[in-house]
Amino acid sequence: MTYCVAVIVNDGIAFCSDSRTSAGVDQINTYSKMFRFGIEGNRQFVIMSAGNLATTQGVIARIEKDIAKLEPVNLYTVNDMHEAADYLGELSLAQQAKTGGGNAYTSTFIIGGQIQGHPPQIAMVYPEGNHITTSKDTPFLQIGESKYGKPILDRIIKPDTSLHTAALCALVSMDSTMRSNLTVGPPIDIQLYSSNSFVLGESYHLLEDSNYLKQLNRAWNDKLIEGFSTLPPLQNSAPAPTTNP
């Protein structure tokens, strides 16, 4: 399983992805699900993936090939993020067709970044090739095992949230997901992009034995327990009147 999340705020975009592709009793496989492309001063892209690994590898290889061969349409020639998402969707459909199609071979992607002359944006590309972008009410996109990490994002992320706070929130979202689903796990990749910088910012690669990951997990767990203990008791609410059938 997989979990990837991208959060967009006024200051920029925070990307976070796990690296676990499978987890069994005696074997855990990992593979990075975050890929970076860009021309300094002109455009920067971060792509994250969830789904069939062979499809993902095929799509990323084709992106690299199109750039190297100076194809008329590639990530370095598209005019805006919508064109970039459409291009990614077309590559995904072509790669799925090579395998004969079917749900077992689909992948979903998040692409985010900024092209000169346009604001930062993120988009989610579905296996069917179409895409959606963020909105004022939903300033983040998730792919993979998304349900466990959504509540913290809903509560914390606002347009004026700082970029580092957005990254920390994405990481807590990842921690909540790892806690509830063992098929999501380290290494965890984090990439920051500051608006209008046109260079990729800080990046982190947190391994399973990372002291910071352990510290974060412990602190978040303790604060949740502490917060729960301070909730008003149910007895403070008047019970509903009992009625006989």
C-alpha atoms as a printed R data frame, in Angstrom:
    type eleno elety resid chain resno       x       y       z
1   ATOM     1    CA   MET     A     1   0.000   0.000   0.000
2   ATOM     2    CA   THR     A     2   1.005   3.626  -0.358
3   ATOM     3    CA   TYR     A     3   0.307   7.026   1.125
4   ATOM     4    CA   CYS     A     4   1.317  10.315  -0.491
5   ATOM     5    CA   VAL     A     5   0.100  13.824   0.312
6   ATOM     6    CA   ALA     A     6   0.782  17.274  -1.110
7   ATOM     7    CA   VAL     A     7  -0.253  20.408   0.781
8   ATOM     8    CA   ILE     A     8  -0.392  23.844  -0.839
9   ATOM     9    CA   VAL     A     9  -0.331  27.075   1.202
10  ATOM    10    CA   ASN     A    10   0.495  30.679   0.370
11  ATOM    11    CA   ASP     A    11   4.177  30.045   1.143
12  ATOM    12    CA   GLY     A    12   4.513  27.056  -1.189
13  ATOM    13    CA   ILE     A    13   3.980  23.297  -1.362
14  ATOM    14    CA   ALA     A    14   4.936  20.462   0.999
15  ATOM    15    CA   PHE     A    15   5.173  16.933  -0.433
16  ATOM    16    CA   CYS     A    16   5.324  13.765   1.679
17  ATOM    17    CA   SER     A    17   5.423  10.114   0.592
18  ATOM    18    CA   ASP     A    18   6.196   6.727   2.065
19  ATOM    19    CA   SER     A    19   8.382   4.144   0.330
20  ATOM    20    CA   ARG     A    20   6.837   0.782   1.215
21  ATOM    21    CA   THR     A    21   5.667  -1.332  -1.710
22  ATOM    22    CA   SER     A    22   4.882  -4.542   0.164
23  ATOM    23    CA   ALA     A    23   5.090  -5.859   3.711
24  ATOM    24    CA   GLY     A    24   5.003  -9.510   4.707
25  ATOM    25    CA   VAL     A    25   5.944 -11.544   7.729
26  ATOM    26    CA   ASP     A    26   9.546 -12.008   6.614
27  ATOM    27    CA   GLN     A    27  10.054  -9.401   3.877
28  ATOM    28    CA   ILE     A    28   9.512  -5.658   3.463
29  ATOM    29    CA   ASN     A    29  10.146  -4.047   0.080
30  ATOM    30    CA   THR     A    30  10.684  -0.326  -0.425
31  ATOM    31    CA   TYR     A    31  10.779   1.949  -3.464
32  ATOM    32    CA   SER     A    32  10.759   5.751  -3.559
33  ATOM    33    CA   LYS     A    33   7.456   7.172  -4.794
34  ATOM    34    CA   MET     A    34   8.699  10.753  -5.179
35  ATOM    35    CA   PHE     A    35  10.339  12.042  -8.367
36  ATOM    36    CA   ARG     A    36  11.750  15.495  -9.113
37  ATOM    37    CA   PHE     A    37  12.113  17.376 -12.410
38  ATOM    38    CA   GLY     A    38  12.916  20.993 -13.120
39  ATOM    39    CA   ILE     A    39  14.820  23.819 -14.748
40  ATOM    40    CA   GLU     A    40  16.199  26.215 -12.160
41  ATOM    41    CA   GLY     A    41  14.658  29.663 -12.519
42  ATOM    42    CA   ASN     A    42  11.948  28.452 -14.921
43  ATOM    43    CA   ARG     A    43   9.962  25.501 -13.546
44  ATOM    44    CA   GLN     A    44   9.971  22.821 -10.876
45  ATOM    45    CA   PHE     A    45   7.885  19.646 -10.600
46  ATOM    46    CA   VAL     A    46   7.495  16.957  -7.963
47  ATOM    47    CA   ILE     A    47   5.597  13.786  -8.887
48  ATOM    48    CA   MET     A    48   4.341  11.170  -6.416
49  ATOM    49    CA   SER     A    49   2.696   7.878  -7.314
50  ATOM    50    CA   ALA     A    50   0.417   5.185  -5.911
51  ATOM    51    CA   GLY     A    51  -0.591   1.949  -7.580
52  ATOM    52    CA   ASN     A    52   1.106  -0.518  -9.883
53  ATOM    53    CA   LEU     A    53   4.879  -0.190  -9.571
54  ATOM    54    CA   ALA     A    54   5.630  -1.306 -13.146
55  ATOM    55    CA   THR     A    55   3.238   1.316 -14.525
56  ATOM    56    CA   THR     A    56   4.822   3.995 -12.360
57  ATOM    57    CA   GLN     A    57   8.345   3.051 -13.452
58  ATOM    58    CA   GLY     A    58   7.262   3.044 -17.089
59  ATOM    59    CA   VAL     A    59   5.711   6.507 -16.814
60  ATOM    60    CA   ILE     A    60   8.724   8.028 -15.057
61  ATOM    61    CA   ALA     A    61  11.097   6.430 -17.592
62  ATOM    62    CA   ARG     A    62   9.048   7.906 -20.449
63  ATOM    63    CA   ILE     A    63   9.144  11.384 -18.844
64  ATOM    64    CA   GLU     A    64  12.931  11.147 -18.605
65  ATOM    65    CA   LYS     A    65  13.185   9.875 -22.194
66  ATOM    66    CA   ASP     A    66  10.975  12.640 -23.600
67  ATOM    67    CA   ILE     A    67  13.105  15.277 -21.861
68  ATOM    68    CA   ALA     A    68  16.353  13.712 -23.046
69  ATOM    69    CA   LYS     A    69  15.131  13.405 -26.657
70  ATOM    70    CA   LEU     A    70  13.731  16.964 -26.651
71  ATOM    71    CA   GLU     A    71  10.297  15.739 -27.668
72  ATOM    72    CA   PRO     A    72   7.921  18.594 -28.622
73  ATOM    73    CA   VAL     A    73   5.728  17.789 -25.608
74  ATOM    74    CA   ASN     A    74   7.497  17.068 -22.341
75  ATOM    75    CA   LEU     A    75   7.548  18.455 -18.806
76  ATOM    76    CA   TYR     A    76   9.975  21.160 -19.889
77  ATOM    77    CA   THR     A    77   7.765  22.426 -22.747
78  ATOM    78    CA   VAL     A    78   4.247  22.371 -21.245
79  ATOM    79    CA   ASN     A    79   2.769  25.822 -20.662
80  ATOM    80    CA   ASP     A    80   1.028  25.286 -17.337
81  ATOM    81    CA   MET     A    81   0.202  22.705 -14.678
82  ATOM    82    CA   HIS     A    82  -2.976  21.597 -16.449
83  ATOM    83    CA   GLU     A    83  -0.958  20.699 -19.547
84  ATOM    84    CA   ALA     A    84   1.568  18.924 -17.330
85  ATOM    85    CA   ALA     A    85  -1.218  16.879 -15.698
86  ATOM    86    CA   ASP     A    86  -2.758  16.049 -19.095
87  ATOM    87    CA   TYR     A    87   0.642  14.938 -20.388
88  ATOM    88    CA   LEU     A    88   1.154  12.738 -17.320
89  ATOM    89    CA   GLY     A    89  -2.317  11.254 -17.778
90  ATOM    90    CA   GLU     A    90  -1.591  10.386 -21.408
91  ATOM    91    CA   LEU     A    91   1.643   8.638 -20.462
92  ATOM    92    CA   SER     A    92  -0.162   6.679 -17.757
93  ATOM    93    CA   LEU     A    93  -2.863   5.516 -20.183
94  ATOM    94    CA   ALA     A    94  -0.239   4.473 -22.738
95  ATOM    95    CA   GLN     A    95   1.702   2.503 -20.150
96  ATOM    96    CA   GLN     A    96  -1.459   0.739 -18.926
97  ATOM    97    CA   ALA     A    97  -2.330  -0.198 -22.517
98  ATOM    98    CA   LYS     A    98   1.031  -1.971 -22.851
99  ATOM    99    CA   THR     A    99   0.072  -4.319 -20.025
100 ATOM   100    CA   GLY     A   100  -3.411  -5.002 -21.378
101 ATOM   101    CA   GLY     A   101  -5.133  -2.651 -18.962
102 ATOM   102    CA   GLY     A   102  -7.272  -3.624 -15.985
103 ATOM   103    CA   ASN     A   103  -7.386  -2.383 -12.394
104 ATOM   104    CA   ALA     A   104  -4.298  -4.367 -11.426
105 ATOM   105    CA   TYR     A   105  -2.125  -2.158 -13.649
106 ATOM   106    CA   THR     A   106  -3.424   1.303 -12.798
107 ATOM   107    CA   SER     A   107  -1.546   4.105 -11.048
108 ATOM   108    CA   THR     A   108  -2.591   7.440  -9.626
109 ATOM   109    CA   PHE     A   109  -0.256  10.437  -9.529
110 ATOM   110    CA   ILE     A   110   0.110  13.756  -7.778
111 ATOM   111    CA   ILE     A   111   2.061  16.389  -9.685
112 ATOM   112    CA   GLY     A   112   2.883  19.732  -8.163
113 ATOM   113    CA   GLY     A   113   5.189  22.668  -8.542
114 ATOM   114    CA   GLN     A   114   5.323  25.910 -10.475
115 ATOM   115    CA   ILE     A   115   5.970  27.169 -14.000
116 ATOM   116    CA   GLN     A   116   7.226  30.714 -14.611
117 ATOM   117    CA   GLY     A   117   4.272  33.067 -15.081
118 ATOM   118    CA   HIS     A   118   1.861  30.863 -13.118
119 ATOM   119    CA   PRO     A   119   1.159  30.331  -9.409
120 ATOM   120    CA   PRO     A   120   2.188  27.120  -7.635
121 ATOM   121    CA   GLN     A   121  -0.325  24.316  -8.174
122 ATOM   122    CA   ILE     A   122  -0.884  20.654  -7.447
123 ATOM   123    CA   ALA     A   123  -3.039  18.186  -9.368
124 ATOM   124    CA   MET     A   124  -4.097  14.576  -8.923
125 ATOM   125    CA   VAL     A   125  -4.061  12.484 -12.100
126 ATOM   126    CA   TYR     A   126  -6.479   9.554 -12.100
127 ATOM   127    CA   PRO     A   127  -5.814   6.224 -13.860
128 ATOM   128    CA   GLU     A   128  -8.341   7.296 -16.527
129 ATOM   129    CA   GLY     A   129  -6.031  10.182 -17.466
130 ATOM   130    CA   ASN     A   130  -8.167  13.050 -16.171
131 ATOM   131    CA   HIS     A   131  -7.187  15.222 -13.220
132 ATOM   132    CA   ILE     A   132  -8.387  17.512 -10.445
133 ATOM   133    CA   THR     A   133  -6.670  20.359  -8.611
134 ATOM   134    CA   THR     A   134  -6.933  21.745  -5.097
135 ATOM   135    CA   SER     A   135  -9.559  24.280  -4.028
136 ATOM   136    CA   LYS     A   136  -9.902  26.945  -1.346
137 ATOM   137    CA   ASP     A   137 -11.747  24.440   0.860
138 ATOM   138    CA   THR     A   138  -9.387  21.526   0.168
139 ATOM   139    CA   PRO     A   139  -5.784  22.784  -0.030
140 ATOM   140    CA   PHE     A   140  -4.281  19.292  -0.146
141 ATOM   141    CA   LEU     A   141  -4.414  16.136  -2.255
142 ATOM   142    CA   GLN     A   142  -3.883  12.535  -1.138
143 ATOM   143    CA   ILE     A   143  -3.373   9.263  -2.969
144 ATOM   144    CA   GLY     A   144  -3.208   5.725  -1.636
145 ATOM   145    CA   GLU     A   145  -4.295   4.965   1.943
146 ATOM   146    CA   SER     A   146  -5.746   8.422   2.596
147 ATOM   147    CA   LYS     A   147  -8.468   8.021   5.230
148 ATOM   148    CA   TYR     A   148  -6.312   7.840   8.366
149 ATOM   149    CA   GLY     A   149  -4.290  10.959   7.620
150 ATOM   150    CA   LYS     A   150  -7.090  13.267   6.480
151 ATOM   151    CA   PRO     A   151  -8.489  14.531   9.837
152 ATOM   152    CA   ILE     A   152  -5.320  16.365  10.903
153 ATOM   153    CA   LEU     A   153  -5.091  18.043   7.485
154 ATOM   154    CA   ASP     A   154  -8.726  19.163   7.661
155 ATOM   155    CA   ARG     A   155  -8.188  20.729  11.089
156 ATOM   156    CA   ILE     A   156  -4.804  22.410  10.631
157 ATOM   157    CA   ILE     A   157  -4.190  23.457   7.031
158 ATOM   158    CA   LYS     A   158  -5.247  26.982   6.039
159 ATOM   159    CA   PRO     A   159  -3.914  29.243   3.239
160 ATOM   160    CA   ASP     A   160  -1.812  31.243   5.700
161 ATOM   161    CA   THR     A   161  -0.310  28.161   7.392
162 ATOM   162    CA   SER     A   162   3.489  28.381   7.165
163 ATOM   163    CA   LEU     A   163   5.260  26.002   4.798
164 ATOM   164    CA   HIS     A   164   7.157  24.275   7.610
165 ATOM   165    CA   THR     A   165   3.940  23.820   9.591
166 ATOM   166    CA   ALA     A   166   2.308  22.354   6.485
167 ATOM   167    CA   ALA     A   167   5.220  19.916   6.144
168 ATOM   168    CA   LEU     A   168   4.960  18.922   9.808
169 ATOM   169    CA   CYS     A   169   1.197  18.429   9.406
170 ATOM   170    CA   ALA     A   170   1.810  16.210   6.365
171 ATOM   171    CA   LEU     A   171   4.295  14.187   8.405
172 ATOM   172    CA   VAL     A   172   1.818  13.778  11.291
173 ATOM   173    CA   SER     A   173  -0.740  12.699   8.688
174 ATOM   174    CA   MET     A   174   1.780  10.097   7.517
175 ATOM   175    CA   ASP     A   175   2.427   8.976  11.108
176 ATOM   176    CA   SER     A   176  -1.311   8.465  11.700
177 ATOM   177    CA   THR     A   177  -1.512   6.385   8.536
178 ATOM   178    CA   MET     A   178   1.492   4.230   9.451
179 ATOM   179    CA   ARG     A   179  -0.019   3.659  12.901
180 ATOM   180    CA   SER     A   180  -3.237   2.262  11.413
181 ATOM   181    CA   ASN     A   181  -1.887   0.502   8.316
182 ATOM   182    CA   LEU     A   182   1.355  -1.469   8.505
183 ATOM   183    CA   THR     A   183   1.629  -1.624   4.705
184 ATOM   184    CA   VAL     A   184   2.527   2.087   4.763
185 ATOM   185    CA   GLY     A   185   5.971   2.775   6.151
186 ATOM   186    CA   PRO     A   186   9.450   4.335   5.986
187 ATOM   187    CA   PRO     A   187  11.594   5.571   4.454
188 ATOM   188    CA   ILE     A   188   9.568   8.796   4.381
189 ATOM   189    CA   ASP     A   189  10.442  11.430   1.772
190 ATOM   190    CA   ILE     A   190   9.601  15.101   2.318
191 ATOM   191    CA   GLN     A   191  10.173  17.859  -0.206
192 ATOM   192    CA   LEU     A   192   9.469  21.579   0.250
193 ATOM   193    CA   TYR     A   193   8.965  24.121  -2.513
194 ATOM   194    CA   SER     A   194   8.748  27.856  -1.729
195 ATOM   195    CA   SER     A   195   6.449  29.924  -3.929
196 ATOM   196    CA   ASN     A   196   8.154  31.803  -6.792
197 ATOM   197    CA   SER     A   197  11.587  30.384  -5.932
198 ATOM   198    CA   PHE     A   198  11.806  28.063  -8.967
199 ATOM   199    CA   VAL     A   199  14.268  25.869  -7.101
200 ATOM   200    CA   LEU     A   200  13.457  22.918  -4.874
201 ATOM   201    CA   GLY     A   201  13.911  23.657  -1.183
202 ATOM   202    CA   GLU     A   202  14.626  21.483   1.829
203 ATOM   203    CA   SER     A   203  14.245  17.730   1.451
204 ATOM   204    CA   TYR     A   204  14.329  14.976   4.069
205 ATOM   205    CA   HIS     A   205  14.693  11.210   3.841
206 ATOM   206    CA   LEU     A   206  13.623   9.629   7.143
207 ATOM   207    CA   LEU     A   207  14.593   5.988   7.637
208 ATOM   208    CA   GLU     A   208  12.778   3.476   9.815
209 ATOM   209    CA   ASP     A   209  15.295   3.910  12.639
210 ATOM   210    CA   SER     A   210  15.083   7.719  12.480
211 ATOM   211    CA   ASN     A   211  15.193   9.207  15.973
212 ATOM   212    CA   TYR     A   212  13.085  12.106  14.751
213 ATOM   213    CA   LEU     A   213  10.305   9.790  13.511
214 ATOM   214    CA   LYS     A   214  10.286   7.993  16.859
215 ATOM   215    CA   GLN     A   215  10.230  11.302  18.745
216 ATOM   216    CA   LEU     A   216   7.386  12.631  16.595
217 ATOM   217    CA   ASN     A   217   5.333   9.460  17.011
218 ATOM   218    CA   ARG     A   218   5.794   9.472  20.783
219 ATOM   219    CA   ALA     A   219   4.991  13.181  21.168
220 ATOM   220    CA   TRP     A   220   1.886  12.999  18.970
221 ATOM   221    CA   ASN     A   221   0.629   9.888  20.763
222 ATOM   222    CA   ASP     A   222   1.165  11.461  24.202
223 ATOM   223    CA   LYS     A   223  -0.587  14.695  23.218
224 ATOM   224    CA   LEU     A   224  -3.585  12.808  21.843
225 ATOM   225    CA   ILE     A   225  -3.945  10.854  25.085
226 ATOM   226    CA   GLU     A   226  -3.497  14.038  27.120
227 ATOM   227    CA   GLY     A   227  -6.066  15.898  25.036
228 ATOM   228    CA   PHE     A   228  -8.573  13.050  25.295
229 ATOM   229    CA   SER     A   229  -8.283  13.062  29.082
230 ATOM   230    CA   THR     A   230  -9.334  16.747  29.186
231 ATOM   231    CA   LEU     A   231 -12.523  16.328  27.130
232 ATOM   232    CA   PRO     A   232 -15.792  17.206  28.931
233 ATOM   233    CA   PRO     A   233 -17.388  14.004  30.246
234 ATOM   234    CA   LEU     A   234 -20.507  12.659  28.595
235 ATOM   235    CA   GLN     A   235 -22.373  13.085  31.885
236 ATOM   236    CA   ASN     A   236 -22.237  16.852  31.310
237 ATOM   237    CA   SER     A   237 -24.874  16.377  28.637
238 ATOM   238    CA   ALA     A   238 -28.441  15.822  29.819
239 ATOM   239    CA   PRO     A   239 -29.547  12.253  28.988
240 ATOM   240    CA   ALA     A   240 -32.349  11.825  26.503
241 ATOM   241    CA   PRO     A   241 -35.707  11.018  28.139
242 ATOM   242    CA   THR     A   242 -36.474   7.323  28.294
243 ATOM   243    CA   THR     A   243 -39.555   6.284  26.392
244 ATOM   244    CA   ASN     A   244 -41.337   2.952  26.458
245 ATOM   245    CA   PRO     A   245 -42.046   1.210  23.155
